[in-house]
């Protein structure tokens, strides 16, 4: 299906809801550079270290992109929750004898998510004009949802197998429901791990303060009063932040492994 050669960053902006901007990519890159330059200048003004200033610039230039990814994730989660509700309603109505097109139209119109309705309205309003495949291609450009792609494949397979595919949709509904329950369990266990990690960081900070007090403020004098100490402290903080980032990635890896197994 949808697999064109659109610029990677342009795709991300489309998923985040900024695809309509004519100069979206250059503007976003400019925001990244301006934000990073402002933060690095502020840090350099405080630390008076070119190494730290350059390091902060190289790191913070990616911060706006991380916010963009977070926004995409929030939109995706909102869409997927509403998609599950739509599948539930469509399956229920099809069991009662309602046709798929009519059931989908009714389910979409009663969805609580404005974003989900706007995406599915492409199918509802344009399917008879441009066809089912073209509609889903346009929908895939608006939301990065694997569940939507599976929903499309379910419909395609169902039509080829005879048209009525409420049983196939019901299996998809149960799979998505099981997936959601497992995700909640992983999120709960991950939250406990994060709390433990933050407690360790707090303990390290407390230990540092106690040692600094016992050594007559010599640690502060080294780490915040000398150029070498400032650079060392910068890389210590960077290393801790990197560890937290890796911990977050490991959680996502576990989640996607389970998703693959379910599918």
C-alpha positions as MATLAB code, in Angstrom:
seq = 'XXXXXXXXXXXXXXXXXXXXXXXXXXXXXXXXXXXXXXXXXXXXXXXXXXXXXXXXXXXXXXXXXXXXXXXXXXXXXXXXXXXXXXXXXXXXXXXXXXXXXXXXXXXXXXXXXXXXXXXXXXXXXXXXXXXXXXXXXXXXXXXXXXXXXXXXXXXXXXXXXXXXXXXXXXXXXXXXXXXXXXXXXXXXXXXXXXXXXXXXXXXXXXXXXXXXXXXXXXXXXXXXXXXXXXXXXXXXXXXXXXXXXXXXXXXXXXXXXXXXXXX';
ca = [
       0.000    0.000    0.000;
       1.164    3.448    0.961;
       4.942    3.524    0.404;
       5.948    6.611   -1.545;
       9.187    8.541   -1.601;
       7.987   11.430    0.545;
      10.700   13.079    2.614;
      11.060   11.420    6.034;
      10.618   14.651    7.974;
       7.685   15.680    5.794;
       5.959   12.391    6.663;
       6.472   13.065   10.355;
       4.984   16.541   10.006;
       1.987   15.049    8.200;
       1.480   12.523   10.978;
       1.683   15.350   13.543;
      -0.969   17.372   11.692;
       1.340   19.939   10.066;
       1.320   18.481    6.568;
      -0.621   21.445    5.149;
       2.218   23.935    5.664;
       3.864   24.767    2.330;
       7.331   25.274    3.841;
       6.829   22.948    6.815;
      10.186   21.156    6.613;
      12.413   24.282    6.335;
      10.406   26.001    9.078;
      10.762   23.007   11.386;
      14.511   22.752   10.745;
      14.805   26.483   11.466;
      12.941   26.012   14.752;
      15.316   23.186   15.721;
      18.408   25.287   15.003;
      17.039   28.420   16.690;
      15.930   26.531   19.802;
      19.253   24.702   20.115;
      21.265   27.887   19.564;
      19.264   29.747   22.213;
      19.695   27.008   24.830;
      23.416   26.509   24.055;
      24.037   30.264   24.293;
      22.300   30.350   27.678;
      24.333   27.356   28.937;
      27.583   28.836   27.597;
      26.783   32.101   29.369;
      26.490   30.189   32.667;
      29.207   27.542   32.248;
      31.667   29.581   30.131;
      32.774   26.409   28.345;
      32.849   26.035   24.572;
      32.884   22.228   24.836;
      29.689   22.211   26.908;
      28.093   24.841   24.655;
      28.790   22.808   21.514;
      27.647   19.603   23.229;
      24.375   21.218   24.332;
      23.798   22.556   20.808;
      24.300   19.096   19.265;
      21.915   17.503   21.776;
      19.164   20.101   21.966;
      18.837   20.405   18.208;
      16.925   17.101   18.391;
      14.573   18.172   21.205;
      11.896   19.681   18.886;
      11.940   16.432   16.917;
      11.332   14.462   20.126;
       8.338   16.693   20.851;
       7.133   16.038   17.291;
       7.433   12.273   17.816;
       5.558   12.584   21.121;
       2.743   14.488   19.408;
       2.550   11.802   16.709;
       2.366    9.131   19.403;
      -0.467   10.916   21.205;
      -2.442   11.271   17.967;
      -1.791    7.611   17.134;
      -2.974    6.439   20.569;
      -6.096    8.589   20.330;
      -6.823    7.178   16.883;
      -6.197    3.547   17.865;
      -8.495    3.754   20.891;
     -11.278    5.143   18.701;
     -10.521    2.593   15.973;
     -11.116   -0.251   18.440;
     -14.468    1.284   19.372;
     -15.383    1.620   15.692;
     -14.480   -2.021   15.037;
     -16.618   -3.071   18.026;
     -19.621   -1.148   16.702;
     -19.165   -2.334   13.113;
     -18.855   -5.968   14.208;
     -21.960   -5.711   16.378;
     -24.033   -4.092   13.630;
     -22.866   -6.568   10.974;
     -23.974   -9.439   13.207;
     -27.394   -7.794   13.291;
     -27.554   -7.834    9.496;
     -26.346   -4.313    8.717;
     -23.993   -3.971    5.725;
     -20.345   -3.072    6.273;
     -20.475    0.340    4.559;
     -23.556    1.444    6.477;
     -22.198    0.086    9.768;
     -18.863    1.852    9.296;
     -20.535    5.141    8.420;
     -22.702    4.953   11.547;
     -19.765    3.989   13.775;
     -17.600    6.827   12.450;
     -20.336    9.423   12.927;
     -20.694    8.456   16.604;
     -16.953    8.419   17.344;
     -15.889   10.771   20.152;
     -12.526   11.516   18.539;
     -12.570   14.460   16.115;
      -9.256   13.341   14.629;
     -10.522    9.789   14.006;
     -13.687   11.099   12.365;
     -11.654   13.367   10.087;
      -9.486   10.436    8.972;
     -12.370    8.021    8.353;
     -14.477   10.683    6.643;
     -12.046   10.340    3.743;
     -13.291    6.774    3.296;
     -16.936    7.633    3.975;
     -17.065   10.609    1.579;
     -14.631    9.616   -1.176;
     -14.806    5.827   -1.414;
     -17.434    5.866   -4.167;
     -15.373    8.385   -6.170;
     -11.730    7.279   -5.924;
     -12.127    3.724   -4.631;
     -11.253    1.945   -1.415;
      -7.496    1.580   -1.978;
      -6.979    5.265   -2.797;
      -8.972    6.277    0.283;
      -6.798    4.210    2.585;
      -3.667    5.588    0.909;
      -4.816    9.089    1.865;
      -5.681    7.916    5.382;
      -2.247    6.336    5.870;
      -0.697    9.742    5.196;
      -2.535   11.270    8.155;
      -1.858    8.729   10.902;
       0.983    6.298   11.522;
      -1.193    3.443   12.773;
      -0.345   -0.216   12.206;
      -3.817   -1.071   13.487;
      -5.329    0.909   10.623;
      -3.203   -0.992    8.110;
      -4.329   -4.306    9.621;
      -7.936   -3.067    9.461;
      -7.447   -2.330    5.762;
      -5.994   -5.799    5.119;
      -8.896   -7.377    7.016;
     -11.397   -5.545    4.811;
      -9.521   -6.473    1.621;
      -9.302  -10.154    2.564;
     -12.920  -10.149    3.698;
     -14.188   -8.756    0.399;
     -12.206  -11.313   -1.578;
     -13.612  -14.121    0.542;
     -17.233  -13.254   -0.109;
     -18.101   -9.840    1.260;
     -19.426  -10.613    4.753;
     -16.513  -10.769    7.145;
     -17.917  -10.033   10.598;
     -16.090  -13.089   11.991;
     -12.746  -11.783   10.699;
     -13.438   -8.359   12.188;
     -14.385   -9.996   15.475;
     -11.036  -11.806   15.587;
      -9.288   -8.505   14.902;
     -11.316   -6.871   17.680;
     -10.284   -9.566   20.176;
      -6.631   -9.287   19.109;
      -6.616   -5.518   19.614;
      -8.352   -5.934   22.962;
      -5.742   -8.457   24.148;
      -3.019   -6.164   22.870;
      -4.427   -3.247   24.887;
      -4.591   -5.309   28.093;
      -0.974   -6.452   27.699;
       0.115   -2.883   27.004;
      -1.497   -1.733   30.245;
       0.363   -4.438   32.170;
       3.670   -3.441   30.575;
       3.014    0.237   31.296;
       2.263   -0.566   34.931;
       5.414   -2.644   35.399;
       7.507   -0.051   33.559;
       6.207    2.680   35.842;
       7.508    0.726   38.835;
      10.926    0.361   37.182;
      11.060    4.092   36.458;
      10.204    4.919   40.074;
      13.105    2.733   41.203;
      15.424    4.458   38.724;
      14.432    7.922   39.941;
      14.952    6.818   43.549;
      18.503    5.706   42.704;
      19.195    9.072   41.030;
      17.797   10.874   44.091;
      20.040    8.737   46.313;
      23.103    9.628   44.228;
      22.196   13.321   44.457;
      21.716   13.053   48.230;
      25.048   11.225   48.601;
      26.776   13.911   46.554;
      25.343   16.656   48.778;
      26.439   14.826   51.936;
      29.973   14.234   50.612;
      30.247   17.828   49.435;
      29.221   19.038   52.872;
      31.708   16.696   54.593;
      34.531   17.843   52.301;
      33.930   21.563   52.918;
      32.311   22.232   49.515;
      35.332   20.882   47.622;
      33.146   18.851   45.203;
      31.192   21.929   44.174;
      34.435   23.836   43.816;
      35.735   21.186   41.409;
      32.609   20.360   39.379;
      31.213   23.889   39.174;
      34.271   26.062   39.742;
      36.763   24.636   37.235;
      36.578   24.116   33.471;
      37.551   20.442   33.737;
      34.996   19.840   36.481;
      32.216   21.477   34.465;
      32.984   19.248   31.483;
      33.039   16.162   33.735;
      29.682   17.091   35.291;
      28.221   17.673   31.832;
      29.175   14.174   30.686;
      27.938   12.642   33.962;
      24.518   14.220   33.458;
      24.602   13.201   29.798;
      25.401    9.600   30.743;
      22.516    9.439   33.242;
      20.116   10.904   30.662;
      21.340    8.370   28.103;
      20.660    5.539   30.576;
      17.084    6.751   31.115;
      16.607    6.975   27.347;
      17.860    3.394   26.834;
      15.522    2.204   29.593;
      12.613    3.813   27.759;
      13.660    2.194   24.469;
      13.870   -1.260   26.055;
      10.269   -0.905   27.199;
       9.169   -0.085   23.651;
      11.135   -3.057   22.274;
       9.319   -5.406   24.692;
       5.997   -3.888   23.643;
       6.641   -4.319   19.919;
       7.862   -7.919   20.368;
       4.563   -8.757   22.059;
       2.613   -6.969   19.306;
       4.427   -9.006   16.627;
       3.647  -12.219   18.486;
      -0.038  -11.283   18.729;
      -0.284  -10.462   15.031;
];
